[in-house]
Amino acid sequence: MTPDADALALLTRGCVDVLPEGALAERLAAARKEKRPLKVKAGFDPTAPDIHLGHTVLLTKLAQFQRLGHRVQLLIGDFTARIGDPTGRSETRPRLTEAEIARNTETYKSQVFKVIDPERTEVVHNSTWLMKLQVGEVIDLCSRFNVAPMLTREDFSNRYREGHPIAIHEFLYPLMQGYDSVALEPDVELGGQDQRFNLLVGRDLMRSYGLTPQVVMTLPLLEGTDGVRKMSKSFGNYIGVTEPPGEIFGKVMSVSDELMHRYVELLTDWDPAKFAAEHPMEAKKRLAHLLVARFHGEAAADEAREAFVARFSRGETPEDLEEVRVACPGSDLGLPDLLVGAGLVPSRSEARRRIDGGAVQVDGERMTDADARVPKGGPYVVRAGKRALKRVQVG
């Protein structure tokens, strides 16, 4: 492959949409000919204080553009966050206060630069231009887009059909997001696949204002550690970028081999074919090390890997193992109750499932009888799976 073809293959890898077809290759060729970097925009509404691995899919793609010499326009949606993106919502989002938005904005900034290069990034806030729009300008903006496409959006149409309220200000969200592109005039805009409608509104508005429409690139929503639902704190299947190194390493090691390859495709520049040829356990360790290093540095990644190997590969008990006490009203305690009380499993039924599956050990002894009882005393080193390990005092 030629260098241009290699670059295009990397930039489009994992993408759901690159619209219109062939436009990205044309923009890259024009940028090279004119000896100028492309302006690549991505917007983030600071609706929560922390980001997780799912958010970094977009950041990873931005970093790839940067390594090829292009510039990122990192848009903080401090104004649009006050509206609330209706995408995928079955109800109107709660309105955030200015204080909440300001606080979340600062943590976003500190976290995104763990992935992208601040030297090749222009950080902008859409309140800069959206706050200045006069009523007449907002009316003019609204006149440039038809109602019909809004009503055919799945989220709005479902809510209308089911009788759920749709506030007028929610229709303004895609228009305001699209106007961001009018203000910034990007060559390319990136977003999650759920943002396709909003990004295409940006193309339409740019054309309406006499500008060259942006290329739209959408990326898939990353599955969480369960391998089923999208990564989300509400589902408890997330890997947070501010979590401790050992926690990140362990969570990555817990994902399925299939999901591991999905993470490699969307979160790294690695050659998927070469990665697939590696032994799954060693490949997963390499991926976990990369992600910990990205968020916490090489030294922390080395320590997390060594701690994981010591704990799970060599069977050593770490010195800093969490110790908990489980109340015992009698002289002993049922094994399922012990596992639930120690917080190693969420329920007695899950405890029995893990015992039956041979995943439970007490002081190194595999426990296969769900009716077994553990005498008062300890502390015992109790394991209920690859990563569920605690020192437990019974009594």
C-alpha positions as CSV (number, residue, x, y, z in Angstrom):
1,M,0.0,0.0,0.0
2,T,1.1,3.6,-0.6
3,P,1.5,5.9,2.4
4,D,-1.7,7.7,1.5
5,A,-3.6,4.4,1.3
6,D,-2.1,3.3,4.6
7,A,-3.2,6.5,6.2
8,L,-6.7,6.2,4.8
9,A,-6.9,2.6,6.0
10,L,-5.9,3.5,9.5
11,L,-8.3,6.5,9.7
12,T,-11.3,4.6,8.4
13,R,-10.6,1.5,10.4
14,G,-13.6,0.6,12.7
15,C,-15.8,3.4,11.3
16,V,-19.4,2.8,10.7
17,D,-19.9,5.7,8.2
18,V,-17.5,7.9,6.2
19,L,-19.8,10.3,4.3
20,P,-19.9,11.1,1.5
21,E,-18.1,8.2,-0.1
22,G,-14.6,9.1,-1.3
23,A,-14.7,12.5,0.4
24,L,-12.1,11.8,3.1
25,A,-9.5,10.6,0.5
26,E,-10.1,13.8,-1.5
27,R,-9.7,16.0,1.6
28,L,-6.5,14.2,2.6
29,A,-5.1,14.6,-1.0
30,A,-6.0,18.3,-1.0
31,A,-4.4,18.9,2.4
32,R,-1.2,17.2,1.2
33,K,-1.1,19.2,-2.0
34,E,-1.8,22.5,-0.2
35,K,0.6,21.6,2.6
36,R,-1.9,22.3,5.3
37,P,-3.4,20.1,8.1
38,L,-7.0,19.1,8.1
39,K,-9.2,20.6,10.8
40,V,-10.9,17.6,12.5
41,K,-13.7,18.5,14.9
42,A,-15.2,16.4,17.7
43,G,-17.6,17.6,20.3
44,F,-18.2,16.5,23.9
45,D,-21.0,17.7,26.1
46,P,-19.8,17.7,29.7
47,T,-22.8,16.0,31.1
48,A,-20.9,13.8,33.6
49,P,-17.6,14.4,35.5
50,D,-15.6,11.4,34.2
51,I,-15.1,9.6,31.0
52,H,-14.7,5.9,30.4
53,L,-13.1,3.7,27.7
54,G,-16.1,4.1,25.5
55,H,-15.5,7.8,25.2
56,T,-11.9,7.2,24.1
57,V,-12.9,5.4,20.9
58,L,-13.4,8.9,19.4
59,L,-10.3,10.3,21.1
60,T,-8.2,7.4,19.7
61,K,-9.4,8.3,16.2
62,L,-8.5,12.0,16.8
63,A,-5.1,10.9,18.0
64,Q,-4.6,9.0,14.8
65,F,-5.4,12.1,12.8
66,Q,-2.9,14.1,14.9
67,R,-0.1,11.6,14.4
68,L,-0.6,12.0,10.6
69,G,-0.1,15.8,11.0
70,H,-3.6,17.1,11.3
71,R,-5.2,19.4,13.9
72,V,-8.1,18.6,16.3
73,Q,-10.8,21.1,17.2
74,L,-12.0,19.7,20.6
75,L,-15.3,21.3,21.1
76,I,-16.7,21.5,24.7
77,G,-20.4,21.8,24.4
78,D,-20.9,23.9,27.5
79,F,-23.9,25.6,25.8
80,T,-25.5,22.6,24.2
81,A,-25.1,20.7,27.5
82,R,-27.8,23.1,28.9
83,I,-30.2,21.8,26.2
84,G,-29.3,18.1,26.6
85,D,-28.8,15.8,23.6
86,P,-32.1,14.0,22.9
87,T,-30.4,11.3,20.9
88,G,-31.6,7.9,22.0
89,R,-33.6,9.3,24.9
90,S,-37.1,8.1,25.8
91,E,-37.6,11.3,27.9
92,T,-36.4,14.8,28.2
93,R,-33.0,15.1,29.8
94,P,-32.8,16.9,33.1
95,R,-31.2,20.4,32.7
96,L,-27.7,20.8,34.1
97,T,-26.7,23.9,36.1
98,E,-23.9,26.2,35.0
99,A,-21.9,25.1,38.0
100,E,-22.3,21.4,37.1
101,I,-21.3,22.1,33.5
102,A,-18.2,24.1,34.6
103,R,-17.1,21.4,37.0
104,N,-17.5,18.6,34.4
105,T,-15.7,20.7,31.8
106,E,-12.5,20.9,33.9
107,T,-12.4,17.2,34.5
108,Y,-13.0,16.5,30.8
109,K,-10.1,18.6,29.8
110,S,-7.8,16.8,32.3
111,Q,-8.8,13.4,31.0
112,V,-8.9,13.8,27.2
113,F,-5.3,14.8,27.0
114,K,-4.3,11.4,28.3
115,V,-5.2,10.3,24.8
116,I,-4.8,13.2,22.4
117,D,-1.9,15.6,22.0
118,P,-2.6,19.0,23.6
119,E,0.0,20.6,21.2
120,R,-2.1,19.7,18.2
121,T,-5.5,20.5,19.8
122,E,-7.5,23.7,19.8
123,V,-10.0,23.6,22.7
124,V,-13.1,25.6,22.0
125,H,-16.4,26.2,23.9
126,N,-19.6,26.5,21.9
127,S,-21.0,29.1,24.4
128,T,-18.5,31.5,22.8
129,W,-20.7,31.9,19.7
130,L,-24.1,30.3,20.7
131,M,-24.5,32.7,23.6
132,K,-24.1,35.6,21.2
133,L,-26.9,34.6,18.8
134,Q,-29.8,37.1,18.8
135,V,-33.4,35.9,18.5
136,G,-33.5,36.9,14.9
137,E,-30.4,34.8,14.2
138,V,-31.9,31.8,15.9
139,I,-35.1,32.2,13.8
140,D,-32.9,32.4,10.7
141,L,-31.1,29.2,11.8
142,C,-34.4,27.4,12.4
143,S,-35.6,28.4,8.9
144,R,-32.7,26.5,7.3
145,F,-33.9,23.0,8.4
146,N,-37.2,21.3,7.9
147,V,-39.4,19.8,10.6
148,A,-40.0,16.5,8.8
149,P,-36.5,15.0,9.3
150,M,-36.8,15.8,13.0
151,L,-40.1,14.0,13.3
152,T,-38.8,10.9,11.5
153,R,-35.9,10.5,14.0
154,E,-36.5,7.2,15.9
155,D,-36.2,8.8,19.3
156,F,-38.6,11.6,18.6
157,S,-41.1,9.4,16.7
158,N,-41.1,6.8,19.4
159,R,-41.8,9.4,22.1
160,Y,-44.5,11.0,20.1
161,R,-46.2,7.7,19.3
162,E,-46.0,6.6,23.0
163,G,-47.3,9.9,24.3
164,H,-44.1,11.0,26.0
165,P,-43.5,14.8,26.1
166,I,-41.1,16.4,23.6
167,A,-39.9,19.8,24.6
168,I,-39.4,22.4,21.8
169,H,-35.9,23.2,23.0
170,E,-34.9,19.6,22.2
171,F,-35.4,20.3,18.5
172,L,-32.8,23.0,18.8
173,Y,-30.1,20.6,19.9
174,P,-29.1,19.3,16.4
175,L,-29.4,22.8,15.0
176,M,-27.0,24.2,17.6
177,Q,-24.6,21.3,17.2
178,G,-24.7,21.8,13.4
179,Y,-24.1,25.6,13.9
180,D,-20.9,24.7,15.7
181,S,-19.6,23.5,12.3
182,V,-20.7,26.7,10.7
183,A,-18.6,28.6,13.3
184,L,-15.6,26.4,13.1
185,E,-15.6,25.3,9.5
186,P,-14.0,21.9,10.0
187,D,-12.9,19.6,7.2
188,V,-14.0,16.5,9.1
189,E,-16.3,15.9,12.1
190,L,-16.2,12.7,14.1
191,G,-19.0,11.3,16.3
192,G,-20.5,8.1,17.6
193,Q,-22.8,6.2,15.3
194,D,-25.8,7.5,17.4
195,Q,-24.7,11.0,16.3
196,R,-25.1,10.4,12.6
197,F,-28.3,12.6,12.3
198,N,-26.7,15.5,14.2
199,L,-23.5,15.4,12.1
200,L,-25.4,15.4,8.9
201,V,-27.4,18.4,10.1
202,G,-24.0,20.1,10.3
203,R,-23.3,19.3,6.7
204,D,-26.6,20.7,5.6
205,L,-26.2,23.9,7.6
206,M,-22.6,24.5,6.3
207,R,-23.9,24.2,2.8
208,S,-26.8,26.5,3.6
209,Y,-24.4,29.1,4.9
210,G,-22.2,28.9,1.7
211,L,-19.5,26.8,3.3
212,T,-17.9,23.5,2.1
213,P,-19.7,20.7,4.0
214,Q,-17.6,18.7,6.4
215,V,-16.9,15.0,5.9
216,V,-18.8,13.0,8.5
217,M,-17.2,10.0,10.2
218,T,-19.1,7.9,12.7
219,L,-17.7,5.3,15.1
220,P,-19.4,2.4,16.9
221,L,-20.5,2.5,20.5
222,L,-18.0,0.4,22.4
223,E,-19.4,-2.7,24.2
224,G,-18.8,-2.8,27.9
225,T,-17.0,-5.5,29.9
226,D,-20.1,-7.7,29.6
227,G,-19.7,-7.8,25.9
228,V,-23.4,-7.2,25.3
229,R,-24.5,-3.6,26.2
230,K,-22.8,-0.4,25.4
231,M,-20.2,0.7,28.0
232,S,-22.0,2.8,30.6
233,K,-21.7,3.5,34.3
234,S,-25.4,2.8,34.7
235,F,-24.8,-0.7,33.4
236,G,-21.8,-1.3,35.7
237,N,-19.8,-2.5,32.7
238,Y,-17.4,0.4,32.2
239,I,-13.7,0.9,32.5
240,G,-13.0,4.5,33.8
241,V,-9.9,6.3,32.7
242,T,-9.4,7.6,36.2
243,E,-9.7,4.2,37.9
244,P,-6.6,2.8,39.6
245,P,-4.1,1.1,37.3
246,G,-4.7,-2.4,38.9
247,E,-8.5,-2.0,38.4
248,I,-8.1,-1.1,34.7
249,F,-5.7,-3.9,34.1
250,G,-7.9,-6.4,35.8
251,K,-11.0,-5.3,34.0
252,V,-9.3,-5.6,30.6
253,M,-8.1,-9.1,31.5
254,S,-11.7,-10.1,32.4
255,V,-13.2,-9.4,29.0
256,S,-13.8,-12.1,26.4
257,D,-11.2,-12.9,23.7
258,E,-13.7,-11.7,21.1
259,L,-14.3,-8.4,22.8
260,M,-10.5,-8.0,23.3
261,H,-10.1,-7.9,19.5
262,R,-12.9,-5.3,19.3
263,Y,-11.0,-3.1,21.7
264,V,-7.8,-3.5,19.7
265,E,-9.6,-2.4,16.5
266,L,-11.2,0.7,18.1
267,L,-8.6,1.7,20.7
268,T,-5.2,1.0,19.2
269,D,-3.1,1.4,16.0
270,W,-2.0,-2.2,16.2
271,D,-2.3,-4.5,13.2
272,P,-5.3,-6.7,14.0
273,A,-4.0,-9.7,12.0
274,K,-0.7,-9.7,13.9
275,F,-2.5,-9.3,17.2
276,A,-4.8,-12.2,16.5
277,A,-1.8,-14.4,16.0
278,E,-0.6,-13.9,19.6
279,H,-1.5,-16.2,22.5
280,P,-4.8,-14.8,23.8
281,M,-3.6,-14.4,27.4
282,E,-0.4,-12.6,26.4
283,A,-2.2,-10.5,23.9
284,K,-4.7,-9.4,26.5
285,K,-1.9,-8.5,28.9
286,R,-0.3,-6.4,26.2
287,L,-3.6,-4.6,25.6
288,A,-4.2,-4.0,29.3
289,H,-0.6,-2.7,29.7
290,L,-1.2,-0.2,26.8
291,L,-4.4,1.2,28.2
292,V,-3.0,1.6,31.8
293,A,0.1,3.3,30.3
294,R,-2.1,5.6,28.3
295,F,-4.0,6.8,31.4
296,H,-1.4,6.4,34.2
297,G,2.1,6.1,32.6
298,E,4.5,3.2,31.8
299,A,5.7,2.7,35.4
300,A,2.1,2.2,36.7
301,A,1.4,-0.1,33.8
302,D,4.5,-2.2,34.6
303,E,3.4,-2.5,38.3
304,A,-0.2,-3.4,37.4
305,R,1.0,-6.2,35.1
306,E,3.4,-7.6,37.7
307,A,0.7,-7.4,40.4
308,F,-1.7,-9.2,38.1
309,V,0.8,-11.9,37.2
310,A,1.7,-12.4,40.9
311,R,-1.9,-12.6,41.9
312,F,-3.4,-14.8,39.2
313,S,-0.6,-16.5,37.3
314,R,1.7,-17.5,40.2
315,G,-1.1,-17.8,42.8
316,E,0.5,-15.3,45.2
317,T,-1.6,-13.4,47.6
318,P,-1.0,-9.6,47.3
319,E,0.0,-7.8,50.5
320,D,-2.5,-5.0,49.9
321,L,-5.4,-7.5,49.6
322,E,-8.6,-5.9,50.8
323,E,-9.8,-7.2,54.2
324,V,-13.4,-7.3,55.2
325,R,-15.4,-8.7,58.2
326,V,-18.5,-10.8,57.8
327,A,-20.8,-11.1,60.7
328,C,-21.4,-14.7,62.0
329,P,-24.2,-15.2,64.5
330,G,-23.1,-18.8,65.3
331,S,-20.0,-20.9,65.2
332,D,-19.8,-21.1,61.4
333,L,-21.2,-19.5,58.3
334,G,-22.6,-21.0,55.1
335,L,-20.2,-20.5,52.1
336,P,-22.8,-18.7,49.9
337,D,-23.6,-16.3,52.8
338,L,-19.8,-15.7,53.3
339,L,-19.3,-14.8,49.6
340,V,-22.3,-12.4,49.6
341,G,-21.4,-10.8,52.9
342,A,-17.8,-10.2,51.7
343,G,-19.1,-8.5,48.6
344,L,-17.5,-11.1,46.3
345,V,-20.7,-11.9,44.6
346,P,-24.1,-10.1,44.3
347,S,-26.4,-12.9,45.4
348,R,-26.6,-16.4,46.9
349,S,-27.7,-17.8,43.5
350,E,-24.5,-16.3,41.9
351,A,-22.5,-17.7,44.8
352,R,-23.8,-21.2,44.1
353,R,-23.2,-20.8,40.4
354,R,-19.6,-20.0,41.0
355,I,-19.1,-22.8,43.6
356,D,-20.6,-25.3,41.1
357,G,-18.3,-23.9,38.4
358,G,-15.2,-24.5,40.6
359,A,-14.4,-20.8,40.8
360,V,-14.4,-20.6,44.7
361,Q,-11.4,-21.2,46.9
362,V,-10.8,-20.7,50.6
363,D,-7.1,-20.5,51.6
364,G,-6.2,-22.1,48.3
365,E,-8.6,-25.0,48.6
366,R,-11.2,-25.3,45.9
367,M,-14.7,-25.4,47.3
368,T,-17.2,-27.4,45.3
369,D,-20.0,-28.0,47.9
370,A,-22.5,-25.1,48.0
371,D,-23.6,-26.4,51.5
372,A,-20.2,-26.1,53.0
373,R,-19.7,-24.0,56.1
374,V,-16.7,-21.9,57.1
375,P,-15.8,-21.8,60.9
376,K,-15.8,-18.4,62.7
377,G,-12.3,-17.0,62.7
378,G,-9.8,-16.3,60.0
379,P,-8.8,-14.2,58.2
380,Y,-9.3,-16.5,55.2
381,V,-8.2,-15.7,51.7
382,V,-11.4,-16.2,49.7
383,R,-11.5,-16.3,45.9
384,A,-14.7,-16.3,43.9
385,G,-13.4,-16.0,40.4
386,K,-10.4,-14.6,38.5
387,R,-10.6,-11.1,40.0
388,A,-12.8,-11.5,43.0
389,L,-10.3,-12.0,45.9
390,K,-10.4,-10.7,49.5
391,R,-9.1,-11.5,52.9
392,V,-12.2,-12.3,55.0
393,Q,-12.6,-12.3,58.8
394,V,-15.6,-14.4,59.9
395,G,-17.2,-13.3,63.2
